[in-house]
Amino acid sequence: MLLALFQPDIPQNLGAALRLGACMGVPVHVIEPCGFPLSDKAIRRAAMDYGEPADVVRHAGWSDFRAAKGSARIMLFSTKAAQPLHDFVFRPDDILLFGRESLGVPDEVHDSADARVFIPLTPGRRSLNVTVSAAIGLSEALRQTDQFPKPVQIS
């Protein structure tokens, strides 16, 4: 299981996603270009004290990411999807892909996803923050595949 962020626009959202990945033990892949300068120093700053334990992989673009993904399925979270998150069956090696905060993903990316899911919202609401969506999607995927981190037993 891994999180992938397509050309993120907001460094604070990337930082929150890195913290999410570090806390859940899930790698975060960043598909560039980003809407802000991205360097190792910027990643550490955005992730605060979680930047170091976060497993971050950077890809120069969509084609590089596609070439590196292997046989894993890409599950795109999109407001344009037809299948609700809770009706989808996740696999342990799925890639959970989230688009740009401002524009989502282009048609090429949307069309090449193996599946597209949405998070149901109350009527009249458009969307959630991308990192909130990632936390909801990752939680459901980890729950279904029994991959939540195991708590340390205190005796």
C-alpha positions, 0 to 999 in steps of 0.5 A: 500500500502506498500514497501517491500525490499528483503534482501537489500545490500546497506544501502544508498538505504535502507535509500532512501527507508525509506525517500520515505516511510516517504514522501509518507506515506507508510510503508517500510518492510525489509526482512532480512538478509541484506547485512549489519548490521541492527539495529534500530540505523543503520536505523536511521542513514541510513534514516537521519532525516526521520528515525523517521517518517518512518514506518519500519517493519523488518522480519527475513526472507521470510517465516516470511514476507509471514506469516505476509502479510495476504491477500495482493497481492505481486507485484514483480518488476523484470527485468524478468517480462513480464508485463510493469508497466503501463499496470498493475492495482494496488489495494490500499492494494498491496505490492510492492516488490523489490529485492536485488541490486546484485541478485534480488530475488531467484526463490522461491520469484519470483514464489510466487509473485501474479504478476510480473511487469517491468519498461520499459527502452530504448533498451540496458539499464539493470536496474535502482537503486532499490530505483529509481525503488521503487519511479517509481513503488510507484508513479504509484500505488499511482496515480492509487489508488488515495493515493498520500498524499494530499497537505496542502492548504495554505490560 
